[in-house]
Structure formats: C-alpha cells, structure tokens
C-alpha cells in the first residue's frame, strides 16, 4: 500500500491529503502537531479518532478559559 502525502504551503498544521489506492482522503487541519500524528496513526480506528478529537476540544477549551482568566 503506497501512500503519497501532499501538503499545503502553510506548513505542518495545514490540511494533509493522502492518496491510497486511487482514494483521496482529507485529514482536517489540527493546531497541535502531536494530535495530528496521533490522528494519522489511528486513522483506521474511528473510536480512537473520536476520543482524540474530544481530548483536543477539551485542551482548546481549557486554554481559552485560561486566557479569559488572565485577561480579567
């Protein structure tokens, strides 16, 4: 199974496209590179992907709350 990765010029956090066996799949852009790596590694396992998305959402929410506290 050959995989070809094409990236936008924006950098590592931009959307990545994978071409596998005449199938193109878009992986949504994600702000944390570690999360992106985990997302790619677990692409076949939908449950793990959902948990990673939920975890990322919690992380972003917590960061937003911290910013609000520091601004207040």
C-alpha positions as CSV (number, residue, x, y, z in Angstrom):
1,X,0.0,0.0,0.0
2,X,1.8,3.1,-1.2
3,X,0.9,6.4,0.4
4,X,1.6,9.8,-1.1
5,X,1.4,12.9,1.1
6,X,0.8,16.3,-0.3
7,X,0.9,19.4,2.0
8,X,-0.2,22.9,1.6
9,X,2.4,25.7,1.7
10,X,1.0,26.8,5.0
11,X,3.1,24.3,7.0
12,X,2.7,21.2,9.1
13,X,-0.6,22.2,10.7
14,X,-2.4,22.6,7.3
15,X,-4.7,20.0,5.8
16,X,-2.9,17.0,4.5
17,X,-4.2,14.8,1.7
18,X,-3.4,11.1,1.3
19,X,-3.8,9.2,-1.9
20,X,-4.2,5.5,-1.2
21,X,-5.2,3.0,-3.9
22,X,-6.9,5.7,-6.0
23,X,-8.7,7.1,-3.0
24,X,-8.1,10.6,-1.7
25,X,-8.9,11.3,2.0
26,X,-8.7,14.7,3.6
27,X,-7.4,14.9,7.1
28,X,-8.7,18.1,8.8
29,X,-6.1,20.6,9.9
30,X,-5.3,20.5,13.6
31,X,-3.4,23.0,15.6
32,X,-1.3,20.6,17.7
33,X,1.3,18.6,15.7
34,X,1.3,15.8,18.2
35,X,-2.5,15.4,17.8
36,X,-2.0,15.4,14.0
37,X,0.5,12.5,14.3
38,X,-1.8,10.5,16.6
39,X,-4.8,11.2,14.3
40,X,-2.9,9.9,11.3
41,X,-1.7,6.8,13.1
42,X,-5.2,5.9,14.3
43,X,-7.0,6.8,11.0
44,X,-8.5,3.3,10.7
45,X,-9.9,3.3,14.2
46,X,-12.9,5.6,14.4
47,X,-13.4,5.2,18.2
48,X,-9.8,6.3,18.9
49,X,-10.1,9.2,16.5
50,X,-13.3,10.4,18.2
51,X,-11.6,10.2,21.6
52,X,-8.6,12.2,20.2
53,X,-11.0,14.9,18.8
54,X,-12.8,15.1,22.2
55,X,-9.5,15.4,24.0
56,X,-8.3,18.1,21.6
57,X,-11.5,20.0,22.2
58,X,-11.0,19.9,26.0
59,X,-7.5,21.1,25.6
60,X,-8.6,24.0,23.4
61,X,-11.4,24.9,25.8
62,X,-9.1,24.8,28.8
63,X,-6.6,27.1,27.0
64,X,-9.5,29.5,26.2
65,X,-10.6,29.6,29.8
66,X,-7.0,30.3,31.0
67,X,-6.8,33.2,28.5
68,X,-10.1,34.6,29.8
69,X,-8.9,34.4,33.4
70,X,-5.6,36.1,32.6
71,X,-7.4,38.9,30.7
72,X,-9.8,39.5,33.5
